[in-house]
Amino acid sequence: MNKRHLRTLESIFRRPPNGNIKWRDIEALLTALGGQISEREGSRVEVYLFDQVRIFHRPHPRPTTDKGAVASVREWLRDNGVTP
């Protein structure tokens, strides 16, 4: 994991939740952790990581991720032992 991924991870775990994280940075972090990302219908993306599949909604028209999605990603990472 490089510095950029570590900064993204720290932003995900910041309290209160950060609503200014770009979705592409979250995708890059998940990929760096070994995740596979595939497109689904509409704005949905499927992430396969930790032998689990999660479906997320890619934000639009702005590139920033809403706080609820950040919280979901944080919980998933924490449950699987990934913390900053």
Secondary structure, DSSP 8 states (H G I E B T S, - for coil): --HHHHHHHHHHH-SS--S--BHHHHHHHHHHTT-EEEE-STTEEEEEETTEEEEEE---SSSB--HHHHHHHHHHHHHTT---
